[in-house]
Amino acid sequence: MPTRREPRTTDSTDNTLTQWLRTFLAHARANHGVDSALMVNEPGTPDLHCQQLILNAPAGLLTRAQQHSTARSGLTADDLLRFITGIALSTARDQDTEPAHRLLALVLDAVYAVPRQGR
């Protein structure tokens, strides 16, 4: 049985990345301190370890999606985290989660809209 950090092989790379981004968005909206976890910290501090975990998780998922040609090749994990953090900050005071989900859907449309040659 896979651990929480290891997606099941039956899950598509797109679904795994999408689920991680949804979970991160929910966490970021609920914990207004998530922005501090993404700030640059001094080596050896506990926050630096947390920051590295947050930054590394979507990188592997995005790379796999890009290798399967389902996600834009020029996109970086840092880009994704900036989008999600921006959505979280701009919707943090909303009681309704619909605006955050709508904005995330727009970002996901851009992530998975792989340009075709000849366009």
Summary of the structure (lengths in Angstrom):
residues: 119
radius of gyration: 15.1
end to end distance: 43.4
largest distance: 49.1
contacts: 291
relative contact order: 0.15
helix: 62%
strand: 0%
